[in-house]
Amino acid sequence: MEYDVIIIGAGSMGMSAGYYLTEAGQKVALIDSYDPPHEEGSHHGGTRLIRHAYGEGGNYVPLALHAQKLWEELDEKTEERIFLNTGVLNFGTKGNVFLETVQKSAEEYQLPLDVMTAEEINTRWPGFQLDADAVGYFERNSGVLFSENAVRAYRTLAEKNGADLYTNRSVQAIETTADQVTVKLNDDEIKGKKLLISAGKGTNQVTKLLDTTLPLTPVRKTFCWFTAAEEANYTEGSFPGWGYVDEESTYYGFPSIDGAGLKIGRHDLGHPLDYSGKLDPFGAYAEDKQETLAFAHKHFSKDIVLKEGRLCTYTNTPDEDFIIDYLPGHTNIVVACGFSGHGFKFASGIGESLARLLTDRELAVSLESFQLSRFDGY
């Protein structure tokens, strides 16, 4: 079988790109080591935040707004639950660069943003118990994405449009010419005009087959769900999504949705992985439980109890910005990787942008910030 585009890695970015490519009339093959959605990548765990006033840099805002529009369109096309408008509160210490960037990006793009004192936050959402010197910025139009639902919805729509999925397959070799790519699997061989590599933590295992290594570091991460005596304070109708930043740490979290419990994860730190991808089980490190629980007791409630902890992976670039570019030396191979733990919210917009890039159409938003040339040697 010959395809217009072959995609290696059918997670959030790959599956989204696959759908938008089929919408553009392309014949698409999606290859994955597992059967998406699954728990071996970076899209599991049920939920992700989407923020618009972006503390990581104002250059992300157009992509975030484009992604929000596409998520809402996906919500209308599927029976899956995709987006929940909880609002998102970014809070932390005054003078924090991240929070200042949130405010600046809101001002630049005229986004609604409520500036709140700790007292106002604690009063509006009794589930918080913030110190008096905290400050918060509330985005009322932001909220929660249901990550596995989104991947499943894109898969269903892509297959309906004629995409072929090669699941539970491993890539053994890649051969390229100027106008054709041949991907050899453990049990098959497929050909295409163009190739997209969006393989998450396995990206360099794929690019090494093309004699290229990208500046990526896979990292073991954890996240937890908690229960509290004051459970009503943390439900989806009474508590927002949130992010916390100070000079020493970064955390994020979600209200209790469908009784799952308050979900909290630490965004910074983590343990680098080798490329076997083997993850030590939850609880293998003392901080898996202790750090997040201590944070919860300090900022939420002393009554909070750990319910469940799970694992995931980030694939980080040196500057924690994404890589979306042509693979060096190839005019028909694109890589999308290094989403550094904050990429899922953009998956709809990135997938649509990749589809445009791979079909030589004008992009709706710029991807210039994500070029490989920002790193030495590329």
N, C-alpha and C positions, 0 to 999 in steps of 0.2 A: 504494500500500500504506500502511495506517495502523498504527502501532505504539503499544504502551503506553509504551515508552521508546526514545529514539534516543540513541546514544552516539557522540560525536565524539572519536576517538582510541582505537584498539583495541590499545593496548600493554598493559603489565602491569596497571595499575589498571582500564582500560576493559574488557579482555578478562575479567578476573576478575569485575568487576561484571556483565558481560553473562551470564556463566555462572550466577552466583547469582540474577540476575533471572529467567532461564529456569527455574531450579529452583523459583522462586516462582510459576511459571505465567504470566509476563509474555511478551508478544510483543515481541521486541527487534531493533533494527537497529544494527549496528556499522559506523561509517564510519572509514576510515583512508586517509591519503595514500599508503601503501605496502601491502605484503602481509605482515602480521605472522605469525610473528616476523621481524624485519628488522634492519638495522644502521643505521637512520637516526634512532633514538631513544635510549632510555636502558636498554634491556633486553638488549642483545647483549653478547657477550664471554664467554658460557658460564656464568659463576658469579657468585654474590653471597653475602655472609655473612648469617647470621641470628644476632643476639645477643639475649639476654634481659635481663641486668643492664645497663641502658642508660645509658651515660655522658652522652648528650645530654639526659637528664632522666628521672626516675622515672615521670613521667606516661605514658611510652611503654611501660612494662613490661606492663600489661594487654593492650594491643594486640599486643605481640610474642608473648605467650603464646597469645592467641587465634589469631594468624596461624600459629604453630607447629602448633597442633592442626589447623588447616585444611590446612596443607601436608601433614601426615601423612595426612589423609583423602584429599587429592588423589593422593598417592603410591599409595594402595590402589585408586584408581579408574582409573588409567592405566598403560600399559606404559612410559611415559616415566620416566626417572630424575629425581626431584624433590629429595630431601633426602639429604645425606650427613653423618652424625654424626662430624665430625672433632674437635669441641670448638673453642673459640675462646679464644685468649690475648690479653688486652688488656695491653699493657706500655708502660712509659715511665719518666719521671723521678718520683721520690718527691715527694709533695705536690701532684701534678697534679690540678686540679679535676675533669677528666674521669674520671680513675681513681678519685678519691674518690667521685664520683657512682655509678660502677659498683659500688663496695663498698656504698654506702648503699642503692642500689636492690635489691641482692641481699639485704641484711639486712631491708629493709622487706617484701619479698615472699617471704622465706625460700627464696631460690634457692641451689642448691649453687654454691659459689665457692671455689676454692683460691687462697690468697695465697702467692706464691712469690718467693723472692729470685732475683737474676740467676744465682747459682751453681746453684740448683736447676733453673732453666729450661735453662741450658746443658748440664747433666748429663742431664736428661730428654730434651731434643731437641737432639742434637749439631749440628743445622743452625744453631742460634743461636750468636752470640758476643757476648753483651750485656756492657756495662760493669758493673762491680761495683755501681754506685749505682742500677741499674735495679730496678724492682719490677714484678711481673706478677700478673694475676688471671685464672685459668683457669676458663672455663665448660664443663664437660664435656658438658652436654646440648645445646649449640649446634653450629653447623656451617655447611655449604655448601648453597646452593640452586642448582639448575641453571635459570637464568633463561629462556633460550629454550625449553627443554623445558616449563617451566611455562606460558608463554604459549601454546605449541602445544597443550598438554593442555587448557587452558581453552577454547581455540578449538574443538578437536574436540568437547568435551563440550557447549559452547554450541550449535554447529551441529547436533549430534545432538538437542538439545532444541528445535530449530526456529528458532534465531537466524539472521538474514540478515546477511551481511557484504557491505559495499560497499567493496571494496579499490581502491587506486590511484585514488581520487576526491579532488577538492578541493571544499571548501565555498565557495560563491559568495555566499550570502546566507542570513539566518535571519529569519523573520517569526514573531512571537509574539502570542498572545492569552492570556487568563487560563487557558484550558483546552486550548490547542493550540499546537504548535510546528511550523513548516514549514521544512525545511532544503532549500535549493536547491543541488544539486551541479552540476558541470560538464556532466553528461549525464543528470540525473534530478532528481526532486523527491519527497521523502518527508515524511510527516506523523506526528506522535506527540503523545501527551498530555504527556509530560515529556521533558526533555533533560538529559543528563550530558555535560559538557565535561571531557575528561581527555586533552588533546592535548599534554602535555609542553611542549617548547620552543615549540610553535606555539600555545599556549593564548591568548596575547594577540592573535594574528592572528584567532582565532575570536571572542573576546569583543569585539574592536573592531567586529565586525559588529552587536553589540548596544550600541554606544556605551559600552563599559566597558573600562578598562585596569587590570589587576591588578599588584600590586607584585612583579614577577618579573624576574629577570635570567638569561638563558641563558648558560652558561659552557662554553667548550671545555676538555675534559679528556683526559688520556691514561692508558693503563695498559700494562704490559709483561709479557712472559714471559721468564724467564731459565733458562739451563742452568748446571749446576755439575758439577765433577769428582766431588763427593760426592753424586751424584744420589739415592742411596738414602736420604740424610738428609732429603729433601724430598718424598717420596712421600706419597700420601693416607693410607697406613697407619702412617706414622711421623712425621708433622708436622701441626700444627694449622692451622686458619685463625687469623688474628691481626689486631690493630689496634694502632697505635703513636701515642702522643700525647706531645709535649713542649711547651715554651713557644713554639716557633717553627714546628712543622710537624705534620701528621697523615698517616699512611700506613696502608694496609691490604693484606692479601694472603692467598694461598691456597696450599695444598700443590700439588705437581705431580700432576694428575689425568689418568690415561690417557696419561701421558708428555708432556703438554703443556708442562711446565716450571713453575717457581715463578713465580706471578703476583703482581705488585706494582703498586699505584697510589698516587698522592698525592691525598689527599682535599681538602686546602685549596688555595688559590690557583686558578690557571686563567685563561684569557683570555675576557673577556665577548664575547658574540656579538651581531651585529645580527640583525634578525628575518628576514634571508634564510636564516639557518641554515647558511651556507657555512662549512665547517671547513677551516682550513689543514692540509695533510697532516702526518702524523707526521714529526718531525724539522725542521719549519719553525722551531722555537724550540730554542735550545741546551738548555734545561732538560728538553725532552721525553725526552732520553736521559740527560743528565748527572746530574740530581738523583736520579732513582730508582736509577741504577746506583751512585752514591756511597752512598746509603742502604743498598743491598744489600751493598756491600763492608764497610760499617761494622758492620752488625748480623747479617750472615749469613756470607759467605765471600768472601775476596779472589779466589777462583777463578771467581766467578759471571760469566757472559757474557750480554749481551743477545741474545735470540733473535728477538723480534718486538715491535713496538710498534703500538698501535692507538688510535683516537679514540672518544670518546663525549661526551655533553653532560650537564651538570647544569642544572636549572632552579631557581634559588635564590630564596628569599624573604629579606627583610632580616634576619630572626632565625633563618633556616634551619629553622624549623618548617613543617609542611605547611599548606596551605589546603584545607579540605574544608567547603564551606558552600553555601548558596543564593547565586546571583548577585544582587547588590544590585538591588532593584526587580522581581525575578521570583520568583514562588512555585512555579514549575514547572521551574526550571533550576538544576541543581547543578553546582558546579565542584570538581574534585579535581586539585590541581596543586602546584607548588613543593616537590617532594619532595627537593630539595637534596642529592642524591647518597646519601641514606641511606634511601630509601623502599621499595626493592624488597622487602626482607624482610617488609614489612607488607602486600604487595599482596593476599594472600589475605584477610587480615582487613579491609583497607580495601574491597576489592571486595564482600565479604559485608555490610559496614556500609553501603556505598552502596546495595546492593540493598534493605536494610531501610529506609533513609532514603527512597528513591524509592517505596516501597510502604507508607509510613506505618506501619511496624512498629517495635516497641521495639528499640533497639540493644543488642547484646551487650556492647559497651564504649563508653565516652564518647568523643565527638569534639569536646567543648567546647574543648579546647586549640587547635583548628585553625580556629576561626571567624575570619572576616575582620575582625570588629569590633575585634580587637586592634591593627589598623593605623589611623592617623588617616585620616579621609575615607571610611571604609567602615562 
